[in-house]
Amino acid sequence: MDPTGETLAYPTSDDDWSELLLDGLKAALVGLVFMLVPLVVGAVTVGGSLLTLATGTRSGAAAGLARLLGGLALSGVLALVFGYFAVVGVVAFAREDQMGAAFDLGRLFDVGLDADYAVPWLLSLAVLFVAGAVSGVASAIPLLGWVASAFVVFYAQVVAALLWGQGYAASTDGDLGAVVGDTEDVAV
């Protein structure tokens, strides 16, 4: 559905590609804004630990290594938490077609803390993890494996996006529109 409530048909070849590109860039910007905190924390902790390691002393090396591992762990946890809410923000932006919807704290917490969203999100992580493992193994086969790997990862990302959208819709009591495989109109 578009913001006016109209049901949209599947995209056709005469869609405005510049508008689609702009929407994609906006969604990427939303994701980047959400990930600023983990990126800054990672840069400060990892960068600081590398400076400590560079002192060349044993105590500096031990402290630098401890800070490096702690910084990586902290950055990883922050990336997971902020990434979780970033997906809510991106889906909210896609549903409402407004940048402000991506940063609506009430919506972020209402959806993000709802099991109807959390379960599909966790399932999407499993799908992406398995696809990454399959892709890694397939990539060992020159040419054919590389091509197959690209298709596996692409399909996994489509499945993950579908799960995120379904989780968001279930959490907000939204209409999902047509089911997968239906060639009728689709709610976006």
Backbone as ProteinMPNN parsed JSONL, in Angstrom:
{"seq_chain_A": "MDPTGETLAYPTSDDDWSELLLDGLKAALVGLVFMLVPLVVGAVTVGGSLLTLATGTRSGAAAGLARLLGGLALSGVLALVFGYFAVVGVVAFAREDQMGAAFDLGRLFDVGLDADYAVPWLLSLAVLFVAGAVSGVASAIPLLGWVASAFVVFYAQVVAALLWGQGYAASTDGDLGAVVGDTEDVAV", "coords_chain_A": {"N_chain_A": [[0.837, -1.168, 0.0], [0.466, 2.22, -0.69], [1.233, 5.436, 0.868], [-1.29, 6.666, 0.791], [-3.089, 4.68, 1.076], [-3.777, 3.232, -1.104], [-3.766, 0.227, -3.01], [-0.956, -1.175, -4.449], [0.218, -2.337, -7.618], [2.36, -5.011, -8.803], [5.735, -3.967, -9.433], [6.365, -2.494, -12.599], [8.066, -2.472, -15.794], [8.192, 0.165, -16.523], [8.558, 1.755, -14.327], [9.62, 4.518, -12.282], [12.832, 4.692, -12.202], [14.74, 6.38, -11.112], [13.462, 7.374, -8.874], [13.169, 5.017, -7.413], [15.87, 4.467, -6.949], [16.552, 6.681, -5.384], [14.91, 6.214, -3.136], [16.127, 3.868, -2.233], [18.655, 4.861, -1.542], [17.9, 6.558, 0.525], [16.942, 4.675, 2.373], [19.331, 3.323, 2.89], [20.709, 5.399, 4.107], [19.189, 5.719, 6.43], [19.797, 3.283, 7.692], [22.561, 3.688, 8.057], [22.595, 5.891, 9.821], [21.487, 4.721, 12.109], [23.534, 2.952, 12.693], [25.66, 4.519, 13.478], [26.453, 4.87, 16.2], [27.507, 2.25, 17.023], [29.607, 2.198, 15.137], [31.214, 4.437, 15.817], [31.909, 3.816, 18.485], [33.297, 1.438, 18.004], [35.417, 2.414, 16.41], [36.727, 4.119, 18.212], [37.385, 2.412, 20.418], [38.748, 0.216, 19.23], [40.635, 1.578, 17.675], [42.001, 3.004, 19.7], [43.052, 0.858, 21.139], [44.812, -0.213, 19.286], [46.703, 1.796, 19.158], [47.725, 1.572, 21.742], [48.811, -0.976, 21.57], [50.856, -0.425, 19.835], [52.856, 0.665, 21.345], [54.855, -1.07, 22.01], [55.702, -2.254, 24.349], [55.52, -4.905, 26.824], [53.471, -4.705, 28.715], [51.936, -2.765, 27.473], [51.206, -4.145, 25.185], [49.662, -6.214, 26.272], [47.611, -4.754, 27.517], [46.632, -3.422, 25.289], [45.735, -5.563, 23.717], [43.723, -6.582, 25.374], [41.983, -4.384, 25.412], [41.393, -4.298, 22.698], [40.016, -6.742, 22.248], [37.881, -6.382, 24.047], [36.764, -4.044, 22.973], [36.004, -4.948, 20.44], [34.078, -6.851, 21.188], [32.193, -5.229, 22.541], [31.492, -3.47, 20.46], [30.39, -5.316, 18.688], [28.113, -6.238, 20.112], [26.702, -3.823, 20.369], [26.318, -3.284, 17.638], [24.624, -5.375, 16.95], [22.336, -4.808, 18.533], [21.666, -2.144, 17.728], [21.442, -2.642, 15.016], [19.251, -4.334, 14.973], [17.153, -2.568, 15.666], [17.516, -0.82, 13.585], [16.544, -2.156, 11.364], [13.819, -2.124, 11.943], [13.422, 0.622, 11.693], [14.049, 1.04, 8.956], [12.067, -0.507, 7.708], [9.811, 0.832, 8.658], [10.204, 3.302, 7.412], [9.944, 2.457, 4.738], [7.282, 1.586, 4.713], [5.823, 3.91, 5.385], [6.854, 5.871, 3.781], [8.247, 8.107, 4.623], [10.939, 9.84, 6.028], [10.985, 10.544, 8.722], [9.426, 8.617, 9.978], [11.121, 6.495, 10.318], [12.592, 7.134, 12.524], [10.916, 7.379, 14.655], [10.585, 7.103, 17.921], [8.648, 5.924, 19.597], [7.336, 4.116, 17.887], [9.549, 2.567, 17.121], [10.262, 1.279, 19.545], [7.819, 0.067, 20.251], [7.395, -1.757, 18.14], [9.911, -3.045, 18.002], [10.178, -4.271, 20.504], [8.288, -6.204, 20.506], [7.195, -9.537, 20.359], [6.096, -10.532, 18.04], [7.522, -9.314, 16.063], [10.172, -9.84, 16.798], [10.613, -12.638, 16.617], [10.391, -13.335, 13.773], [12.573, -11.754, 12.984], [14.749, -12.972, 14.274], [14.597, -15.43, 12.978], [15.227, -14.571, 10.424], [17.908, -13.938, 10.793], [18.936, -16.513, 11.131], [18.389, -17.578, 8.588], [20.007, -15.91, 6.989], [22.508, -16.531, 8.07], [22.79, -19.29, 7.477], [22.668, -19.131, 4.682], [24.967, -17.63, 4.245], [26.907, -19.471, 5.084], [26.489, -21.562, 3.23], [27.037, -20.142, 0.914], [29.722, -19.534, 1.35], [30.895, -22.085, 1.215], [30.149, -22.8, -1.394], [31.525, -20.885, -2.811], [34.053, -21.841, -2.996], [34.218, -23.267, -5.262], [35.339, -22.543, -8.344], [34.023, -20.09, -10.586], [31.325, -21.432, -11.312], [30.494, -21.924, -8.67], [30.811, -19.364, -7.634], [28.866, -17.902, -9.013], [26.554, -19.316, -8.25], [26.678, -18.82, -5.538], [26.143, -16.067, -5.403], [23.436, -16.04, -6.152], [22.305, -17.538, -4.08], [22.808, -15.928, -1.817], [21.436, -13.59, -2.574], [18.764, -14.548, -2.723], [18.415, -15.3, -0.051], [18.541, -12.81, 1.172], [16.237, -11.639, 0.149], [14.31, -13.301, 1.306], [14.826, -12.719, 4.005], [14.126, -9.984, 4.061], [11.404, -10.217, 3.502], [10.58, -11.585, 5.809], [11.155, -9.607, 7.73], [9.357, -7.601, 6.958], [6.913, -8.953, 7.302], [7.02, -9.466, 10.047], [7.038, -6.853, 11.054], [4.551, -5.961, 10.109], [2.857, -7.76, 11.452], [3.357, -6.993, 14.047], [2.422, -4.393, 14.098], [-0.183, -4.741, 13.521], [-0.744, -4.553, 10.867], [-1.789, -4.743, 7.407], [-0.783, -7.353, 5.388], [-1.127, -7.635, 2.733], [-0.988, -9.287, -0.416], [-0.207, -12.785, -0.417], [2.895, -14.624, -0.614], [3.67, -15.632, -3.859], [1.23, -15.055, -4.898], [-0.266, -13.491, -7.628], [-1.772, -11.306, -7.783], [-2.683, -7.946, -6.778], [-0.325, -6.301, -4.609], [0.367, -5.397, -1.279], [2.448, -2.819, -0.226]], "CA_chain_A": [[0.0, 0.0, 0.0], [1.198, 3.481, -0.63], [0.781, 6.213, 2.023], [-2.697, 7.055, 0.688], [-3.91, 3.508, 1.297], [-4.029, 2.56, -2.373], [-3.014, -0.998, -3.223], [-0.095, -1.042, -5.614], [0.487, -3.547, -8.389], [3.784, -5.323, -8.89], [6.451, -2.983, -10.249], [6.474, -2.794, -14.022], [9.327, -2.003, -16.359], [8.175, 1.604, -16.751], [8.664, 2.476, -13.059], [10.59, 5.605, -12.219], [14.032, 4.103, -11.601], [15.437, 7.381, -10.3], [12.768, 7.418, -7.59], [13.546, 3.798, -6.705], [17.248, 4.653, -6.504], [16.52, 7.649, -4.29], [14.363, 5.519, -1.97], [17.169, 2.967, -1.755], [19.677, 5.671, -0.874], [17.32, 7.011, 1.794], [16.93, 3.525, 3.28], [20.721, 3.107, 3.301], [21.036, 6.478, 5.04], [18.543, 5.365, 7.694], [20.629, 2.248, 8.298], [23.833, 4.285, 8.473], [22.355, 6.71, 11.013], [21.333, 3.806, 13.234], [24.796, 2.268, 12.989], [26.709, 5.47, 13.849], [26.952, 4.61, 17.554], [28.462, 1.137, 17.012], [30.792, 2.542, 14.347], [32.065, 5.349, 16.592], [32.456, 3.051, 19.612], [34.307, 0.538, 17.445], [36.59, 3.178, 15.976], [37.441, 4.628, 19.388], [37.968, 1.332, 21.221], [39.729, -0.542, 18.448], [41.719, 2.503, 17.339], [42.779, 3.241, 20.913], [43.81, -0.348, 21.495], [45.919, -0.354, 18.339], [47.736, 2.736, 19.605], [48.347, 0.98, 22.922], [49.64, -2.089, 21.082], [52.007, 0.112, 19.115], [53.906, 1.134, 22.253], [55.944, -2.035, 21.929], [56.015, -2.854, 25.645], [54.682, -6.067, 27.144], [52.242, -4.254, 29.378], [51.153, -2.086, 26.444], [50.637, -5.168, 24.306], [48.6, -6.908, 27.004], [46.49, -3.823, 27.667], [46.085, -3.181, 23.958], [44.992, -6.754, 23.299], [42.498, -6.631, 26.175], [41.094, -3.33, 24.907], [40.964, -4.691, 21.361], [38.975, -7.766, 22.372], [36.719, -5.753, 24.686], [36.163, -3.121, 22.009], [35.319, -5.733, 19.408], [32.879, -7.437, 21.789], [31.227, -4.15, 22.765], [31.02, -3.016, 19.145], [29.528, -6.367, 18.145], [26.828, -6.21, 20.815], [26.014, -2.595, 19.952], [25.901, -3.439, 16.239], [23.47, -6.272, 16.94], [21.18, -4.097, 19.094], [21.288, -1.032, 16.85], [21.022, -3.241, 13.753], [17.895, -4.832, 15.187], [16.235, -1.441, 15.567], [17.682, -0.213, 12.256], [15.616, -2.84, 10.455], [12.493, -1.553, 12.231], [13.407, 1.955, 11.1], [14.012, 0.95, 7.49], [10.739, -0.99, 7.313], [8.867, 1.935, 8.914], [10.392, 4.256, 6.313], [9.379, 1.875, 3.516], [5.819, 1.538, 4.818], [5.234, 5.247, 5.478], [7.502, 6.72, 2.783], [8.676, 9.333, 5.289], [12.155, 9.605, 6.805], [10.678, 10.686, 10.14], [8.865, 7.37, 10.493], [12.23, 5.604, 10.671], [13.184, 7.549, 13.791], [9.843, 7.542, 15.631], [10.991, 6.247, 19.036], [7.509, 5.133, 20.052], [7.159, 3.011, 16.95], [10.73, 1.699, 17.203], [10.194, 0.43, 20.73], [6.607, -0.757, 20.186], [7.625, -2.863, 17.206], [11.135, -3.762, 18.34], [10.036, -5.058, 21.728], [7.161, -7.114, 20.311], [7.615, -10.875, 19.919], [5.647, -10.741, 16.658], [8.613, -8.845, 15.209], [11.45, -10.434, 17.206], [10.758, -14.019, 16.132], [10.805, -13.323, 12.363], [13.911, -11.171, 12.867], [15.697, -14.036, 14.625], [14.556, -16.397, 11.884], [15.978, -13.988, 9.303], [19.332, -14.122, 11.098], [19.266, -17.906, 10.836], [18.387, -17.715, 7.126], [21.2, -15.24, 6.462], [23.681, -17.283, 8.515], [22.873, -20.515, 6.668], [23.008, -18.722, 3.313], [26.376, -17.249, 4.259], [27.703, -20.696, 5.152], [26.368, -22.226, 1.927], [27.758, -19.303, -0.037], [31.15, -19.718, 1.596], [31.292, -23.388, 0.676], [29.988, -22.759, -2.851], [32.544, -19.994, -3.38], [35.294, -22.591, -3.197], [34.167, -23.799, -6.627], [35.511, -21.395, -9.249], [33.009, -19.68, -11.552], [29.987, -21.944, -11.038], [30.225, -21.676, -7.26], [30.686, -17.924, -7.416], [27.553, -17.495, -9.525], [25.554, -19.917, -7.371], [26.774, -18.111, -4.268], [25.438, -14.789, -5.54], [21.999, -16.309, -6.154], [21.927, -17.988, -2.738], [22.798, -14.762, -0.928], [20.339, -12.714, -2.992], [17.502, -15.152, -2.307], [18.347, -15.218, 1.411], [18.225, -11.425, 1.524], [14.821, -11.431, -0.17], [13.556, -13.992, 2.355], [14.987, -11.937, 5.236], [13.314, -8.772, 3.93], [10.01, -10.64, 3.638], [10.358, -11.86, 7.226], [11.123, -8.326, 8.444], [8.094, -6.946, 6.634], [5.828, -9.685, 7.943], [7.117, -9.221, 11.485], [6.609, -5.472, 11.285], [3.103, -5.903, 9.893], [2.2, -8.478, 12.542], [3.533, -6.2, 15.26], [1.609, -3.175, 14.005], [-1.507, -5.16, 13.061], [-0.88, -4.056, 9.501], [-2.206, -5.665, 6.361], [0.358, -7.822, 4.611], [-1.415, -7.663, 1.308], [-0.996, -10.606, -1.027], [0.774, -13.74, 0.082], [3.945, -14.954, -1.572], [3.193, -16.472, -4.945], [0.004, -14.477, -5.426], [0.075, -12.56, -8.704], [-2.694, -10.176, -7.725], [-2.059, -6.75, -6.228], [0.478, -6.526, -3.418], [0.515, -4.241, -0.388], [3.863, -2.511, 0.0]], "C_chain_A": [[0.886, 1.237, 0.0], [0.634, 4.298, 0.54], [-0.685, 6.631, 1.968], [-3.631, 5.882, 0.917], [-4.252, 2.762, 0.032], [-3.192, 1.286, -2.454], [-2.242, -0.872, -4.52], [0.051, -2.377, -6.322], [1.98, -3.834, -8.332], [4.476, -4.27, -9.743], [6.522, -3.43, -11.707], [7.764, -2.198, -14.552], [9.338, -0.498, -16.593], [8.183, 2.405, -15.446], [9.734, 3.542, -13.137], [11.821, 5.104, -11.459], [14.787, 5.111, -10.756], [14.778, 7.502, -8.925], [13.1, 6.178, -6.759], [14.965, 3.903, -6.156], [17.298, 5.604, -5.314], [15.964, 7.015, -3.017], [15.389, 4.555, -1.379], [18.272, 3.703, -1.025], [19.17, 6.185, 0.472], [17.31, 5.873, 2.816], [18.343, 3.217, 3.775], [21.154, 4.168, 4.306], [20.416, 6.214, 6.41], [19.382, 4.312, 8.417], [21.945, 2.795, 8.813], [23.663, 5.117, 9.74], [22.211, 5.816, 12.243], [22.668, 3.187, 13.64], [25.924, 3.22, 13.37], [27.291, 5.178, 15.23], [27.893, 3.408, 17.571], [29.732, 1.447, 16.224], [31.742, 3.438, 15.126], [32.698, 4.61, 17.771], [33.539, 2.097, 19.121], [35.569, 1.274, 17.043], [37.406, 3.652, 17.17], [38.119, 3.49, 20.151], [39.03, 0.556, 20.459], [40.912, 0.351, 18.083], [42.615, 2.786, 18.533], [43.612, 2.046, 21.311], [44.979, -0.564, 20.543], [47.049, 0.606, 18.686], [48.47, 2.188, 20.826], [49.249, -0.18, 22.525], [50.924, -1.582, 20.441], [53.111, 0.612, 20.035], [55.097, 0.196, 22.263], [56.321, -2.659, 23.258], [55.083, -4.03, 25.896], [53.369, -5.635, 27.799], [51.335, -3.523, 28.387], [50.489, -3.076, 25.512], [49.487, -5.889, 24.991], [47.374, -6.008, 27.151], [45.83, -3.561, 26.318], [45.256, -4.345, 23.463], [43.675, -6.863, 24.063], [41.499, -5.582, 25.688], [40.558, -3.677, 23.521], [39.83, -5.703, 21.438], [37.709, -7.2, 23.013], [35.994, -4.81, 23.736], [35.421, -3.845, 20.906], [34.033, -6.345, 19.949], [31.801, -6.373, 21.992], [30.645, -3.651, 21.448], [30.083, -4.037, 18.522], [28.152, -6.373, 18.783], [26.029, -4.971, 20.411], [25.513, -2.692, 18.515], [24.674, -4.34, 16.141], [22.214, -5.544, 17.433], [20.721, -2.978, 18.161], [20.837, -1.548, 15.477], [19.604, -3.781, 13.822], [16.882, -3.698, 15.013], [16.364, -0.712, 14.231], [16.727, -0.847, 11.256], [14.196, -2.331, 10.683], [12.377, -0.182, 11.572], [13.299, 1.929, 9.587], [12.637, 0.481, 7.018], [9.688, 0.098, 7.55], [8.976, 2.99, 7.821], [9.745, 3.727, 5.038], [7.855, 1.877, 3.556], [5.187, 2.929, 4.751], [5.75, 6.204, 4.413], [7.845, 8.096, 3.353], [9.891, 9.013, 6.146], [11.872, 9.673, 8.307], [10.123, 9.42, 10.757], [9.962, 6.413, 10.946], [12.793, 5.913, 12.045], [12.139, 7.848, 14.861], [10.105, 6.568, 16.785], [9.85, 5.38, 19.555], [7.3, 3.906, 19.181], [8.328, 2.031, 17.048], [10.631, 0.745, 18.383], [8.949, -0.453, 20.728], [6.825, -1.975, 19.3], [8.811, -3.702, 17.658], [11.02, -4.641, 19.563], [8.862, -6.03, 21.666], [7.664, -8.453, 19.773], [7.183, -11.162, 18.488], [6.681, -10.248, 15.652], [9.909, -9.588, 15.519], [11.651, -11.833, 16.634], [11.11, -14.055, 14.641], [12.201, -12.726, 12.164], [14.97, -12.213, 13.203], [15.745, -15.105, 13.536], [15.322, -15.869, 10.679], [17.478, -14.088, 9.542], [19.771, -15.544, 10.772], [19.34, -18.133, 9.329], [19.656, -17.109, 6.539], [22.476, -15.977, 6.862], [23.871, -18.542, 7.679], [23.258, -20.173, 5.234], [24.466, -18.306, 3.222], [27.284, -18.461, 4.293], [27.672, -21.436, 3.817], [27.144, -21.452, 0.874], [29.264, -19.462, 0.121], [31.664, -21.023, 1.037], [31.221, -23.368, -0.848], [31.057, -21.899, -3.508], [33.873, -20.69, -3.602], [35.358, -23.195, -4.599], [34.274, -22.619, -7.588], [34.364, -21.278, -10.258], [31.612, -20.159, -11.187], [29.595, -21.675, -9.585], [30.036, -20.205, -6.963], [29.316, -17.428, -7.869], [26.451, -18.043, -8.617], [25.514, -19.193, -6.027], [26.014, -16.79, -4.316], [23.927, -14.993, -5.497], [21.514, -16.733, -4.77], [21.815, -16.793, -1.792], [21.654, -13.815, -1.291], [19.001, -13.263, -2.505], [17.339, -15.064, -0.79], [18.003, -13.798, 1.856], [16.77, -11.09, 1.219], [13.949, -12.082, 0.901], [13.639, -13.207, 3.666], [14.129, -10.675, 5.188], [11.828, -9.098, 4.065], [9.681, -10.905, 5.104], [10.28, -10.568, 8.034], [9.803, -7.619, 8.2], [6.916, -7.626, 7.303], [5.833, -9.468, 9.453], [6.643, -7.828, 11.851], [5.092, -5.371, 11.155], [2.351, -6.611, 11.018], [2.259, -7.675, 13.837], [2.667, -4.949, 15.262], [0.182, -3.473, 13.578], [-1.794, -4.634, 11.668], [-1.308, -5.151, 8.55], [-0.985, -6.06, 5.546], [0.099, -7.781, 3.122], [-1.412, -9.097, 0.817], [0.067, -11.493, -0.402], [1.791, -14.035, -1.002], [3.387, -15.906, -2.614], [1.907, -15.963, -5.566], [0.37, -13.436, -6.481], [-0.898, -11.391, -8.772], [-1.933, -8.956, -7.215], [-1.358, -7.077, -4.917], [0.494, -5.257, -2.591], [1.992, -4.045, -0.114], [4.007, -1.777, 1.302]], "O_chain_A": [[1.941, 1.26, 0.635], [-0.355, 3.885, 1.146], [-1.27, 6.926, 3.01], [-4.848, 6.064, 0.949], [-4.953, 1.751, 0.085], [-2.041, 1.268, -2.017], [-2.796, -0.509, -5.557], [0.012, -3.43, -5.685], [2.766, -3.005, -7.872], [3.876, -3.736, -10.676], [6.717, -4.61, -11.997], [8.472, -1.496, -13.83], [10.402, 0.069, -16.839], [7.857, 3.592, -15.446], [10.642, 3.47, -13.965], [11.843, 5.096, -10.228], [15.42, 4.729, -9.771], [15.464, 7.71, -7.925], [13.289, 6.272, -5.546], [15.232, 3.48, -5.032], [18.013, 5.351, -4.345], [16.491, 7.254, -1.93], [15.504, 4.441, -0.158], [18.771, 3.229, -0.004], [19.924, 6.241, 1.443], [17.631, 6.082, 3.986], [18.533, 2.887, 4.946], [21.885, 3.87, 5.25], [21.051, 6.459, 7.436], [19.647, 4.437, 9.612], [22.399, 2.408, 9.89], [24.502, 5.052, 10.638], [22.756, 6.125, 13.303], [22.895, 2.93, 14.822], [27.052, 2.77, 13.568], [28.508, 5.236, 15.407], [29.001, 3.529, 18.094], [30.818, 1.007, 16.602], [32.954, 3.222, 15.099], [33.892, 4.761, 18.027], [34.584, 1.965, 19.757], [36.674, 0.803, 17.309], [38.635, 3.595, 17.147], [39.297, 3.591, 20.494], [40.1, 0.273, 20.998], [42.063, -0.075, 18.173], [43.839, 2.808, 18.406], [44.745, 2.194, 21.768], [46.031, -1.051, 20.958], [48.222, 0.268, 18.528], [49.689, 2.322, 20.935], [50.334, -0.346, 23.084], [51.96, -2.244, 20.503], [54.196, 0.951, 19.562], [56.226, 0.624, 22.499], [57.194, -3.527, 23.291], [54.02, -4.151, 25.287], [52.298, -6.144, 27.469], [50.112, -3.647, 28.452], [49.348, -2.879, 25.094], [48.455, -6.148, 24.372], [46.243, -6.444, 26.937], [44.604, -3.487, 26.226], [44.2, -4.153, 22.86], [42.64, -7.194, 23.486], [40.306, -5.864, 25.567], [39.405, -3.385, 23.207], [38.804, -5.546, 20.775], [36.598, -7.502, 22.577], [34.764, -4.779, 23.696], [34.345, -3.421, 20.484], [33.013, -6.36, 19.26], [30.637, -6.59, 21.656], [29.438, -3.435, 21.34], [29.09, -3.667, 17.896], [27.141, -6.499, 18.092], [24.83, -5.055, 20.143], [24.412, -2.236, 18.206], [23.783, -4.087, 15.33], [21.152, -5.654, 16.821], [19.536, -2.874, 17.841], [19.956, -0.961, 14.85], [18.848, -3.697, 12.854], [15.885, -3.846, 14.307], [15.419, -0.056, 13.793], [16.167, -0.16, 10.402], [13.45, -2.128, 9.725], [11.355, 0.136, 10.965], [12.544, 2.704, 9.001], [12.102, 1.008, 6.043], [8.778, 0.269, 6.739], [7.964, 3.514, 7.355], [9.069, 4.475, 4.332], [7.208, 2.14, 2.543], [4.138, 3.107, 4.133], [5.138, 7.245, 4.17], [7.747, 9.112, 2.664], [9.888, 8.04, 6.9], [12.471, 8.925, 9.079], [10.33, 9.171, 11.944], [9.753, 5.611, 11.856], [13.409, 5.049, 12.67], [12.442, 8.497, 15.863], [9.88, 5.365, 16.654], [10.066, 4.223, 19.914], [7.112, 2.797, 19.681], [8.128, 0.816, 17.057], [10.885, -0.451, 18.246], [9.013, -1.605, 21.158], [6.475, -3.094, 19.675], [8.73, -4.929, 17.693], [11.701, -5.663, 19.652], [8.49, -6.615, 22.683], [8.466, -8.491, 18.84], [7.827, -11.947, 17.792], [6.711, -10.714, 14.513], [10.662, -9.929, 14.606], [12.755, -12.171, 16.209], [12.055, -14.75, 14.27], [12.932, -13.151, 11.269], [15.974, -12.329, 12.501], [16.814, -15.622, 13.213], [15.994, -16.634, 9.987], [18.241, -14.3, 8.6], [20.844, -15.756, 10.208], [20.251, -18.805, 8.846], [20.306, -17.721, 5.691], [23.424, -16.042, 6.079], [24.978, -18.831, 7.225], [24.088, -20.858, 4.636], [25.132, -18.598, 2.229], [28.312, -18.491, 3.616], [28.709, -21.885, 3.329], [27.83, -22.043, 0.039], [29.994, -19.517, -0.868], [32.745, -21.071, 0.449], [32.127, -23.862, -1.519], [31.452, -22.161, -4.644], [34.73, -20.178, -4.322], [36.428, -23.588, -5.064], [33.375, -21.78, -7.632], [33.819, -22.284, -10.712], [30.782, -19.344, -10.783], [28.474, -21.243, -9.315], [29.201, -19.834, -6.139], [28.683, -16.626, -7.182], [25.523, -17.319, -8.257], [24.444, -18.983, -5.454], [25.317, -16.439, -3.363], [23.213, -14.206, -4.874], [20.434, -16.331, -4.339], [20.837, -16.668, -1.055], [20.977, -13.296, -0.403], [18.195, -12.524, -1.939], [16.245, -14.785, -0.3], [17.253, -13.612, 2.815], [16.141, -10.333, 1.959], [12.968, -11.492, 1.353], [12.634, -13.05, 4.359], [13.474, -10.336, 6.174], [11.079, -8.336, 4.676], [8.625, -10.498, 5.588], [9.438, -10.442, 8.923], [9.195, -7.095, 9.134], [6.019, -6.958, 7.815], [4.778, -9.306, 10.065], [5.933, -7.644, 12.84], [4.431, -4.765, 11.998], [1.324, -6.119, 11.485], [1.314, -7.684, 14.626], [2.228, -4.498, 16.32], [-0.585, -2.551, 13.301], [-2.933, -4.311, 11.329], [-1.199, -6.339, 8.856], [-0.242, -5.201, 5.071], [1.036, -7.883, 2.33], [-1.788, -10.013, 1.547], [1.097, -11.019, 0.077], [1.569, -13.728, -2.173], [2.707, -16.876, -2.278], [1.533, -16.399, -6.654], [1.231, -12.589, -6.241], [-0.853, -10.586, -9.703], [-0.702, -8.931, -7.216], [-1.742, -8.006, -4.207], [0.621, -4.16, -3.134], [2.706, -5.0, 0.194], [5.119, -1.42, 1.69]]}, "name": "protein", "num_of_chains": 1, "seq": "MDPTGETLAYPTSDDDWSELLLDGLKAALVGLVFMLVPLVVGAVTVGGSLLTLATGTRSGAAAGLARLLGGLALSGVLALVFGYFAVVGVVAFAREDQMGAAFDLGRLFDVGLDADYAVPWLLSLAVLFVAGAVSGVASAIPLLGWVASAFVVFYAQVVAALLWGQGYAASTDGDLGAVVGDTEDVAV"}
